[in-house]
Amino acid sequence: MVKEGKHLYEYAVDAASAGAFVVEFVGVGRRVLEVGCGPGSITRILHTASQCKVTGIELDPDAIEKVTPFCEAVIRADLNNPDWPGLIADQASFDVVVAADVLEHLYDPWKTLERMAQPLGPEGFLVISLPHACHAAVASCLINGDFQYRDWGLLDRTHIRFFGLANMTTLFKRAGLKIVDYRFVIKPPEETEFAASWARLPASLRQALGSVPHADIYQVVIKAAPADRIDAELTLEPPRPKVFALPTRWKHRIRNGLARRLDPYPRIKNGARHLLRFLGINP
């Protein structure tokens, strides 16, 4: 996806993961353009389980080789080159454009997101996932004076852009898009790649950081559409204040356990989401 480094780790597409939310938003039987598809963790599910027809855009030759069996076509392109949309100009429009953890790797994610909307059909929409740079675990790294770049995760060493919730909202507005739905991937600091850094903080400081509404938001998956087609739009609001002081670890297990068990029952799952919000658990 970018020339300066490879971004080829495969995403977990488990219940309540960013990949699962992307698949949920895309739906079934769609014509999909997956921008920066990588080795195909999401592409494979869209192709096999969701019966979607996927066209991929990817730069890395190794990733292209892996994802090709799940695509109608794979186009090699550098998303930092503003001319990349011309490579798909002769194709029919798409129902959905997907970019899963892509924009944070690009020099100009604002313009790139705007370009991603160009090949959408009249009823088309985008599904975008982004890491949340304002997670409490990242704050612990700053407080400890150790900004821990890694090969994956929130501080992936190939990330060159960082977004909080307000920055994400601005990103979509600047691209002429409105947010119509979203999901938060929730991960408490002690379950992230920065657990050791988090543990080094005094208990009082951990409690203060953990009380911030967006403290546990690890990733955000956003469904958006061109602003001129949408009357109402959503803002990215952190989970509501907690009604019951359930331990974070319990909330994580309850949310993931229900998600797995209720996947076959979408109506019941929707009702369960309201109950989880009442309990202070972001579904």
C-alpha positions as CSV (number, residue, x, y, z in Angstrom):
1,M,0.0,0.0,0.0
2,V,2.9,2.3,0.6
3,K,6.4,2.2,-0.7
4,E,8.3,2.9,2.5
5,G,7.4,-0.3,4.4
6,K,5.3,-3.4,4.2
7,H,2.0,-3.7,5.9
8,L,1.3,-7.3,5.5
9,Y,0.2,-8.7,8.8
10,E,-3.1,-10.5,8.7
11,Y,-6.1,-9.3,10.6
12,A,-8.1,-11.3,13.0
13,V,-11.6,-11.5,11.8
14,D,-13.2,-12.8,15.0
15,A,-16.4,-11.6,16.7
16,A,-16.2,-8.0,17.8
17,S,-13.0,-7.4,15.8
18,A,-12.6,-4.6,13.3
19,G,-12.6,-7.2,10.5
20,A,-15.9,-8.6,11.7
21,F,-17.5,-5.2,11.8
22,V,-16.2,-4.4,8.3
23,V,-17.8,-7.6,7.0
24,E,-21.1,-6.8,8.8
25,F,-21.3,-3.3,7.3
26,V,-20.5,-4.5,3.8
27,G,-23.3,-7.0,3.7
28,V,-24.0,-9.9,1.3
29,G,-23.7,-10.0,-2.5
30,R,-22.1,-6.6,-3.0
31,R,-19.7,-5.4,-5.7
32,V,-16.8,-4.3,-3.6
33,L,-13.6,-2.3,-4.2
34,E,-11.2,-3.2,-1.4
35,V,-8.5,-0.5,-1.3
36,G,-5.2,-1.7,0.3
37,C,-6.5,-5.3,0.6
38,G,-3.2,-6.7,1.8
39,P,-2.9,-10.5,1.9
40,G,-6.7,-10.9,2.0
41,S,-7.9,-11.6,5.5
42,I,-11.1,-9.7,5.0
43,T,-11.2,-10.3,1.2
44,R,-11.4,-14.0,1.7
45,I,-14.5,-13.7,3.9
46,L,-16.2,-11.2,1.6
47,H,-15.6,-13.6,-1.3
48,T,-16.5,-16.9,0.4
49,A,-19.0,-16.2,3.2
50,S,-20.6,-12.9,1.9
51,Q,-20.7,-13.9,-1.8
52,C,-19.3,-10.5,-2.8
53,K,-17.5,-9.7,-6.0
54,V,-14.3,-8.1,-4.9
55,T,-11.8,-6.0,-6.9
56,G,-8.6,-5.3,-4.9
57,I,-6.1,-2.5,-5.0
58,E,-2.7,-3.4,-3.5
59,L,1.0,-2.4,-4.0
60,D,3.0,-5.3,-2.5
61,P,3.6,-8.2,-5.0
62,D,3.5,-10.8,-2.2
63,A,0.2,-9.6,-0.9
64,I,-1.2,-9.6,-4.4
65,E,-0.2,-13.2,-4.9
66,K,-2.1,-14.2,-1.7
67,V,-5.3,-12.2,-2.3
68,T,-5.7,-12.9,-6.0
69,P,-7.8,-16.2,-5.6
70,F,-10.5,-14.2,-3.8
71,C,-10.8,-11.3,-6.3
72,E,-12.2,-10.7,-9.7
73,A,-9.2,-8.5,-10.3
74,V,-6.3,-7.1,-8.4
75,I,-4.8,-3.8,-9.5
76,R,-1.3,-2.9,-8.4
77,A,-1.2,0.8,-7.3
78,D,0.5,3.1,-4.9
79,L,-2.2,5.0,-3.0
80,N,0.2,7.9,-2.4
81,N,0.1,8.6,-6.1
82,P,-3.0,10.8,-6.7
83,D,-3.6,9.3,-10.1
84,W,-4.5,5.8,-8.8
85,P,-8.3,6.2,-9.4
86,G,-7.6,6.3,-13.1
87,L,-6.6,2.7,-13.0
88,I,-10.2,1.7,-12.3
89,A,-11.9,4.4,-14.4
90,D,-13.0,1.9,-17.0
91,Q,-14.7,-0.4,-14.4
92,A,-18.4,-0.3,-13.4
93,S,-19.3,1.5,-10.2
94,F,-19.1,-0.3,-6.8
95,D,-21.7,-0.8,-4.1
96,V,-19.0,-0.6,-1.4
97,V,-15.5,0.7,-1.1
98,V,-13.6,-0.8,1.8
99,A,-10.3,0.4,3.3
100,A,-9.4,-1.5,6.5
101,D,-6.6,0.1,8.5
102,V,-5.2,1.8,5.4
103,L,-5.5,5.6,5.7
104,E,-3.1,5.9,8.7
105,H,-0.3,4.6,6.4
106,L,-0.7,7.4,3.8
107,Y,0.8,10.8,3.3
108,D,-2.5,12.5,2.6
109,P,-5.4,10.4,4.0
110,W,-7.8,13.3,3.6
111,K,-7.5,13.5,-0.2
112,T,-7.2,9.8,-0.5
113,L,-10.5,9.2,1.3
114,E,-12.1,11.7,-1.0
115,R,-10.8,9.8,-4.0
116,M,-12.1,6.5,-2.6
117,A,-15.7,7.8,-2.9
118,Q,-15.3,8.5,-6.7
119,P,-16.1,4.9,-7.9
120,L,-19.2,4.5,-5.8
121,G,-22.6,3.8,-7.4
122,P,-25.7,5.9,-6.7
123,E,-26.5,3.9,-3.5
124,G,-22.9,3.1,-2.6
125,F,-21.1,3.7,0.7
126,L,-17.7,3.3,2.2
127,V,-16.5,1.1,5.1
128,I,-13.3,2.4,6.7
129,S,-11.5,1.1,9.8
130,L,-8.9,3.2,11.7
131,P,-6.8,2.7,14.8
132,H,-7.6,5.0,17.7
133,A,-4.5,6.8,18.7
134,C,-6.0,8.2,21.9
135,H,-6.3,4.8,23.6
136,A,-5.3,4.9,27.3
137,A,-2.5,2.4,26.6
138,V,-0.9,4.9,24.2
139,A,-1.2,7.6,26.8
140,S,0.7,5.3,29.2
141,C,3.6,5.0,26.7
142,L,3.8,8.8,26.5
143,I,3.7,9.2,30.3
144,N,6.4,6.5,30.7
145,G,8.5,8.3,28.1
146,D,8.7,5.2,25.8
147,F,6.8,5.6,22.5
148,Q,6.9,1.9,21.6
149,Y,6.8,1.5,17.8
150,R,6.0,-2.1,16.8
151,D,5.4,-4.3,13.7
152,W,1.7,-4.2,14.3
153,G,-1.0,-2.5,16.4
154,L,-1.7,1.0,17.4
155,L,1.9,2.1,17.0
156,D,2.7,0.1,13.9
157,R,6.0,1.6,12.7
158,T,4.5,2.2,9.3
159,H,1.8,4.5,10.6
160,I,2.4,8.1,9.6
161,R,-1.0,9.6,10.5
162,F,-2.8,9.3,13.9
163,F,-6.4,9.9,14.7
164,G,-8.6,10.5,17.7
165,L,-12.4,10.5,17.5
166,A,-12.6,14.2,16.7
167,N,-9.9,13.9,14.0
168,M,-11.8,11.0,12.4
169,T,-15.0,13.1,12.2
170,T,-13.0,15.9,10.6
171,L,-11.4,13.4,8.2
172,F,-14.8,12.4,6.8
173,K,-16.2,15.9,6.7
174,R,-13.2,17.1,4.7
175,A,-13.8,14.3,2.2
176,G,-17.4,15.3,1.7
177,L,-18.8,12.3,3.5
178,K,-21.2,11.8,6.4
179,I,-21.0,9.0,9.0
180,V,-24.1,6.9,9.0
181,D,-23.0,4.1,11.3
182,Y,-20.0,3.0,13.3
183,R,-18.6,0.4,15.7
184,F,-16.0,0.6,18.3
185,V,-13.5,-2.2,18.9
186,I,-13.0,-2.2,22.7
187,K,-9.8,-3.4,24.3
188,P,-8.8,-2.5,27.8
189,P,-5.2,-1.4,28.2
190,E,-4.1,-4.5,30.1
191,E,-5.1,-6.6,27.1
192,T,-3.2,-4.5,24.5
193,E,0.4,-4.8,23.2
194,F,1.2,-2.1,25.8
195,A,0.1,-4.0,28.9
196,A,3.6,-3.8,30.5
197,S,3.7,0.0,30.0
198,W,0.2,0.3,31.5
199,A,1.2,-1.8,34.5
200,R,4.1,0.5,35.3
201,L,1.7,3.4,36.0
202,P,0.6,4.1,39.5
203,A,-2.9,2.6,40.3
204,S,-4.3,6.1,40.8
205,L,-3.1,7.2,37.4
206,R,-4.5,4.1,35.7
207,Q,-7.8,4.8,37.4
208,A,-7.9,8.4,36.2
209,L,-6.9,7.5,32.6
210,G,-9.4,4.6,32.5
211,S,-12.2,6.9,33.5
212,V,-11.9,8.8,30.2
213,P,-14.9,7.7,28.0
214,H,-12.7,6.8,25.0
215,A,-10.0,5.1,27.0
216,D,-10.7,1.6,25.8
217,I,-11.5,2.3,22.2
218,Y,-8.8,0.5,20.2
219,Q,-10.2,0.8,16.6
220,V,-13.2,2.4,14.9
221,V,-15.1,1.0,12.0
222,I,-17.1,3.6,10.1
223,K,-19.8,3.4,7.4
224,A,-20.1,6.6,5.5
225,A,-21.8,7.9,2.3
226,P,-21.5,11.1,0.2
227,A,-22.9,14.0,2.1
228,D,-25.2,15.2,-0.6
229,R,-27.2,11.9,-0.3
230,I,-27.5,11.8,3.4
231,D,-29.8,14.1,5.5
232,A,-28.8,13.0,9.1
233,E,-25.3,12.1,10.2
234,L,-23.8,10.5,13.3
235,T,-21.0,11.8,15.4
236,L,-18.5,9.5,17.0
237,E,-19.6,9.4,20.6
238,P,-17.6,7.3,23.2
239,P,-19.6,4.8,25.2
240,R,-22.0,6.3,27.7
241,P,-21.0,6.6,31.4
242,K,-21.0,3.3,33.1
243,V,-24.1,2.5,35.0
244,F,-22.6,-0.5,36.7
245,A,-19.0,-0.7,37.7
246,L,-18.3,-4.0,36.1
247,P,-14.6,-4.9,35.9
248,T,-13.2,-4.2,32.5
249,R,-12.1,-7.8,31.9
250,W,-15.7,-9.0,32.6
251,K,-17.2,-6.5,30.2
252,H,-14.7,-7.6,27.5
253,R,-15.7,-11.3,28.0
254,I,-19.4,-10.6,28.1
255,R,-19.3,-8.6,24.9
256,N,-17.3,-11.1,22.9
257,G,-19.2,-14.1,24.3
258,L,-22.5,-12.6,23.3
259,A,-21.3,-11.6,19.9
260,R,-20.2,-15.1,19.1
261,R,-23.4,-16.7,20.3
262,L,-25.8,-14.3,18.8
263,D,-24.3,-14.0,15.3
264,P,-26.9,-16.3,13.8
265,Y,-29.7,-14.2,15.3
266,P,-29.4,-10.6,14.1
267,R,-32.7,-9.4,15.7
268,I,-31.8,-10.7,19.1
269,K,-28.3,-9.4,18.6
270,N,-29.6,-5.9,18.0
271,G,-31.7,-6.0,21.2
272,A,-28.6,-7.3,23.1
273,R,-26.7,-4.2,22.0
274,H,-29.2,-2.0,23.8
275,L,-28.8,-4.0,27.0
276,L,-25.0,-3.9,26.8
277,R,-25.1,-0.1,26.4
278,F,-27.3,0.1,29.5
279,L,-24.7,-1.9,31.4
280,G,-21.9,0.4,30.3
281,I,-20.5,-2.1,27.7
282,N,-19.9,-0.8,24.2
283,P,-21.3,-3.5,21.9
